[in-house]
Amino acid sequence: MVFSSTTFLFLFLPALLLLYFCSRNLRWRNAILLIFSLFFYAWGEPVWIFGMIAITLINYALALVIFRSRNRTSRRLLLALSVIVSLSLLFWFKYSSFLFNSFAALFGSEARAASKHLPVGISFYTFQVLTYTVDIYRRKARPQKNPLYTLLYISCFPQLIAGPIVQYADVAEDLNDRKTTATDFLRGMQRVVLGLAKKILLADVCYRMLLDLLKVSAGPESFLSAWLMALLFSMRLYFDFSAYSDIAIGLGRVFGFHYMENFDH
């Protein structure tokens, strides 16, 4: 599910806003937001959502032990274990086939490993999980007692798929105590509309122009057309991520979270 889809704009988001703001209790609001966030991720990744949940709960447990430990060596070993567990999953999906095939080719073997399905957003939520454990290790914040709140921090749908990566210390208080004022809601929605405009009017248009150029080109590219395609491709990437960040920051503010700015320049 993408932010610019009709499913998100006319079904998912209105239903979430209605249920979220009809509830006055923060615990219920967090529960509603967590359920919708998990549904949001499962919509595109129905299997590996369990991998995200597992890696979150593992780091939740390690962070508790790290915070309670007074032995510097054991704290470092536990942090190293957290990093290894988190990055091993990312390494397996992104680089294991590449390394196997590279070594096979180097030694003249014809064996090849098939490319693995890359879970949606795995890079973003892996590093987000690590920010939680590292912030606890550095004692920049206290660990969450409720594992569901830790899962909400990782899976909160506005920034789950493509960031921006949020440090736990920046939103730790928001998980336990936050309010959405009328100004927050208005400014947040304005930011969402700005992001949607960037996505639909700039990023998507650049991409369609690029596809049209690729269709009509034949033979070696001219100097001008090659640079034009490179520019369109770069603009599409930039505005796509910039738009996503705008929408994520705006939606975060609507729900009372204060995400750091991204794509300032």
Secondary structure, 3 states (H helix, E strand, C coil): CCCCCHHHHHHHHHHHHHHHHHCCCHHHHHHHHHHHHHHHHHHHCCCCHHHHHHHHHHHHHHHHHHHHCCCHHHHHHHHHHHHHHHHHHHHHHHCHHHHHHHHHHHCCCCCCCCCCCCCCCHHHHHHHHHHHHHHHHCCCCCCCCCHHHHHHHHHCHHHCCCCCCCCHHHHHHHHHCCCCCHHHHHHHHHHHHHHHHHHHHHHHHHHHHHHHHHHHCCCCCCHHHHHHHHHHHHHHHHHHHHHHHHHHHHHHHHCCCCCCCCCCC
